[in-house]
Amino acid sequence: MPDSRASRSGLLLAIGAYGLWGFLPAYFLLLTPSGAVEIVAWRVVLSLVFCVALLAVTRAFRPFAVMLRDRRIMVLSLAAGILIAVNWTVYVYASTTGFIVEAALGYFINPIVTVALGVLVLRERLRPWQWVAVGISVVAVLVLAIGYGQPPWIALVLAFSFGVYGLLKNRMGPRVGAVAGLTLETAWLTPIAVVVLAVLASAGTLTMGREGLGHAALLGLAGVVTAVPLLLFAAAARRLPLTVMGFIQYLAPLLQFAFGVAVMGEPMPPERWLGFALVWLALGVLTVDAVRHRRRTGALRLPEVAAG
């Protein structure tokens, strides 16, 4: 009975995390006329404030201070912070300029990019069906490049920036949790974010406080919107098998894709549908192979969660 309750609560927590990530484009659109650079700057600063408050409430400053003395973790967190800043900026830009579908594509192909990075960086050996999935995804990108008239740069930057980000988080090890990791990464980025906000203010283009109370309140929630899904994900991961988490991770890009097509009316010509169908086929092959491998070995490795 306790396991049943844990699984039920874990499922709800996971759906909550990926559901919130899935609706991030709608949140960013509500922040118009704020640009991507300003939104990301506020997101960095307010995420740091929120994470420090969480560390204070949970009395986790002592283990956090120990991490600050680990040079390896500090260097890795700096690199991770740079990558997540790139990822956030491109994602917010895509969400506010009519490229939500392409952004969703980036998170669909992220698991395949993670597998490819395992081969290129970690010298891992792929199983035959993993090679099939990678091959299908390469064909899908070529089809989409023909459809777009150019490579889907937004999707590729999102997939590779988050893929390498996940690799760095893996190198940090399990003792750097979601809140501690985000605190370190945003602490590195906050001085730059403050300078960006100061420059925008001096140029008269800062929107905070100039677009009404509702806009200011929504922009002020950027830290909460960033950190809460991470906390839900961390709680869900402790309660659910990785196979279940692996399936639920596709909820976020599916919601983003549906929002872009059904609500925002982004174009989906036949060649784009074909490209997405090939990506989904590759993900199906990858997922089935992972489940079969887990049944044989009792272990399953999944890519990092999409941070959006």
ChimeraX attribute file (.defattr): number of C-alpha atoms within 10 A of each C-alpha:
attribute: neighborCount
match mode: 1-to-1
recipient: residues
	/A:1	6
	/A:2	7
	/A:3	10
	/A:4	10
	/A:5	11
	/A:6	15
	/A:7	18
	/A:8	15
	/A:9	16
	/A:10	24
	/A:11	19
	/A:12	13
	/A:13	22
	/A:14	28
	/A:15	22
	/A:16	17
	/A:17	26
	/A:18	27
	/A:19	20
	/A:20	22
	/A:21	26
	/A:22	24
	/A:23	16
	/A:24	21
	/A:25	26
	/A:26	17
	/A:27	18
	/A:28	23
	/A:29	16
	/A:30	15
	/A:31	21
	/A:32	15
	/A:33	13
	/A:34	20
	/A:35	19
	/A:36	21
	/A:37	19
	/A:38	20
	/A:39	24
	/A:40	24
	/A:41	25
	/A:42	22
	/A:43	26
	/A:44	29
	/A:45	21
	/A:46	23
	/A:47	27
	/A:48	24
	/A:49	16
	/A:50	20
	/A:51	25
	/A:52	20
	/A:53	12
	/A:54	17
	/A:55	17
	/A:56	11
	/A:57	10
	/A:58	9
	/A:59	11
	/A:60	14
	/A:61	15
	/A:62	9
	/A:63	13
	/A:64	19
	/A:65	11
	/A:66	9
	/A:67	18
	/A:68	12
	/A:69	10
	/A:70	10
	/A:71	10
	/A:72	12
	/A:73	20
	/A:74	18
	/A:75	12
	/A:76	17
	/A:77	25
	/A:78	17
	/A:79	18
	/A:80	26
	/A:81	23
	/A:82	16
	/A:83	22
	/A:84	24
	/A:85	21
	/A:86	16
	/A:87	23
	/A:88	23
	/A:89	21
	/A:90	22
	/A:91	28
	/A:92	24
	/A:93	22
	/A:94	21
	/A:95	24
	/A:96	21
	/A:97	11
	/A:98	17
	/A:99	21
	/A:100	28
	/A:101	26
	/A:102	27
	/A:103	30
	/A:104	31
	/A:105	26
	/A:106	26
	/A:107	28
	/A:108	26
	/A:109	27
	/A:110	27
	/A:111	27
	/A:112	27
	/A:113	23
	/A:114	22
	/A:115	23
	/A:116	20
	/A:117	17
	/A:118	16
	/A:119	13
	/A:120	11
	/A:121	10
	/A:122	11
	/A:123	10
	/A:124	12
	/A:125	13
	/A:126	14
	/A:127	11
	/A:128	9
	/A:129	16
	/A:130	22
	/A:131	18
	/A:132	15
	/A:133	23
	/A:134	23
	/A:135	13
	/A:136	21
	/A:137	24
	/A:138	18
	/A:139	14
	/A:140	24
	/A:141	22
	/A:142	16
	/A:143	20
	/A:144	22
	/A:145	17
	/A:146	15
	/A:147	19
	/A:148	13
	/A:149	9
	/A:150	10
	/A:151	15
	/A:152	19
	/A:153	14
	/A:154	20
	/A:155	26
	/A:156	20
	/A:157	17
	/A:158	28
	/A:159	26
	/A:160	21
	/A:161	24
	/A:162	30
	/A:163	28
	/A:164	21
	/A:165	23
	/A:166	21
	/A:167	19
	/A:168	17
	/A:169	21
	/A:170	13
	/A:171	12
	/A:172	18
	/A:173	10
	/A:174	9
	/A:175	11
	/A:176	18
	/A:177	16
	/A:178	17
	/A:179	23
	/A:180	20
	/A:181	22
	/A:182	23
	/A:183	25
	/A:184	24
	/A:185	25
	/A:186	28
	/A:187	22
	/A:188	19
	/A:189	20
	/A:190	19
	/A:191	13
	/A:192	15
	/A:193	22
	/A:194	15
	/A:195	12
	/A:196	18
	/A:197	21
	/A:198	13
	/A:199	13
	/A:200	15
	/A:201	13
	/A:202	10
	/A:203	9
	/A:204	9
	/A:205	14
	/A:206	19
	/A:207	21
	/A:208	21
	/A:209	12
	/A:210	10
	/A:211	14
	/A:212	10
	/A:213	11
	/A:214	12
	/A:215	18
	/A:216	15
	/A:217	13
	/A:218	15
	/A:219	25
	/A:220	16
	/A:221	15
	/A:222	22
	/A:223	19
	/A:224	15
	/A:225	19
	/A:226	22
	/A:227	22
	/A:228	19
	/A:229	21
	/A:230	23
	/A:231	17
	/A:232	20
	/A:233	20
	/A:234	19
	/A:235	16
	/A:236	25
	/A:237	17
	/A:238	12
	/A:239	20
	/A:240	19
	/A:241	13
	/A:242	18
	/A:243	16
	/A:244	15
	/A:245	21
	/A:246	19
	/A:247	11
	/A:248	16
	/A:249	24
	/A:250	19
	/A:251	19
	/A:252	26
	/A:253	27
	/A:254	19
	/A:255	21
	/A:256	26
	/A:257	22
	/A:258	18
	/A:259	20
	/A:260	24
	/A:261	15
	/A:262	11
	/A:263	10
	/A:264	15
	/A:265	12
	/A:266	17
	/A:267	13
	/A:268	14
	/A:269	10
	/A:270	10
	/A:271	16
	/A:272	20
	/A:273	14
	/A:274	16
	/A:275	24
	/A:276	23
	/A:277	14
	/A:278	21
	/A:279	24
	/A:280	19
	/A:281	16
	/A:282	26
	/A:283	23
	/A:284	14
	/A:285	18
	/A:286	20
	/A:287	20
	/A:288	13
	/A:289	17
	/A:290	21
	/A:291	19
	/A:292	12
	/A:293	15
	/A:294	15
	/A:295	11
	/A:296	9
	/A:297	9
	/A:298	9
	/A:299	12
	/A:300	15
	/A:301	13
	/A:302	15
	/A:303	18
	/A:304	19
	/A:305	23
	/A:306	23
	/A:307	18
	/A:308	24
